[in-house]
């Protein structure tokens, strides 16, 4: 029975920990240590030795997301930092593509300005350069 | 529209930490005692687990100090005490709070309410 109660507590602590992305290791460890001490203290004070009593202690602590959210906030982690690891990667990819297209355009212009036969260059170049095939100054 | 729970959440933010500082002004307390005191004040009570990240921040910013002390009958307890910086912050808050409260009372016309 005790094992089962401990498992309940460990699962709770694990759930909190898994939601602490962006919080430093030392702050995570510290929070888990505090929560563990809190649960241990209340178990003793209240003589909690049934599943219902342990659940009651955990309920009063708050659900794992509530506790983790306050830890992220107090640690100065913004929601954007944690919202989605992928969104940051996505942003980097998008901006890289934008930079690549801009670079291609610059190279194209540079190359184009050195040639005199604009129609030939415009026709054989990629879609990236296609919209730029007719520079403003030739209009 | 700000409803009841959301309103008291907003009011707690920024004031709760000074309640903690005041709690340990006279005597050192361990964390579950601090949590328990908040439980008694219904207007201030919140999920118990959210107190710990706040205590952590107050320690990191030097307003609270803490030390673990072995307990004769149970797990070790982390006792909190007010640092000189915490004392100063609490005194500042007391002054600010009174002026702030007076100003809000004038604006929302609650001067004569209890």
HADDOCK unambig.tbl for C-alpha pairs under 7 A between the chains (distance, minus, plus):
assign (segid A and resid 31 and name CA) (segid B and resid 52 and name CA) 6.68 0.50 0.50
assign (segid A and resid 31 and name CA) (segid B and resid 53 and name CA) 6.78 0.50 0.50
assign (segid A and resid 34 and name CA) (segid B and resid 52 and name CA) 6.89 0.50 0.50
assign (segid A and resid 37 and name CA) (segid B and resid 75 and name CA) 6.46 0.50 0.50
assign (segid A and resid 38 and name CA) (segid B and resid 32 and name CA) 6.17 0.50 0.50
assign (segid A and resid 40 and name CA) (segid B and resid 75 and name CA) 6.38 0.50 0.50
assign (segid A and resid 41 and name CA) (segid B and resid 74 and name CA) 6.60 0.50 0.50
assign (segid A and resid 41 and name CA) (segid B and resid 75 and name CA) 6.28 0.50 0.50
assign (segid A and resid 44 and name CA) (segid B and resid 74 and name CA) 6.80 0.50 0.50
assign (segid A and resid 60 and name CA) (segid B and resid 47 and name CA) 6.01 0.50 0.50
assign (segid A and resid 60 and name CA) (segid B and resid 48 and name CA) 5.91 0.50 0.50
assign (segid A and resid 61 and name CA) (segid B and resid 47 and name CA) 5.32 0.50 0.50
assign (segid A and resid 61 and name CA) (segid B and resid 48 and name CA) 4.36 0.50 0.50
assign (segid A and resid 61 and name CA) (segid B and resid 49 and name CA) 4.23 0.50 0.50
assign (segid A and resid 62 and name CA) (segid B and resid 47 and name CA) 4.86 0.50 0.50
assign (segid A and resid 62 and name CA) (segid B and resid 48 and name CA) 6.48 0.50 0.50
assign (segid A and resid 62 and name CA) (segid B and resid 49 and name CA) 5.90 0.50 0.50
assign (segid A and resid 67 and name CA) (segid B and resid 49 and name CA) 5.45 0.50 0.50
assign (segid A and resid 67 and name CA) (segid B and resid 50 and name CA) 5.11 0.50 0.50
assign (segid A and resid 70 and name CA) (segid B and resid 50 and name CA) 5.79 0.50 0.50
assign (segid A and resid 70 and name CA) (segid B and resid 53 and name CA) 6.52 0.50 0.50
assign (segid A and resid 71 and name CA) (segid B and resid 53 and name CA) 4.88 0.50 0.50
assign (segid A and resid 74 and name CA) (segid B and resid 53 and name CA) 6.10 0.50 0.50
assign (segid A and resid 74 and name CA) (segid B and resid 54 and name CA) 6.34 0.50 0.50
assign (segid A and resid 74 and name CA) (segid B and resid 57 and name CA) 6.31 0.50 0.50
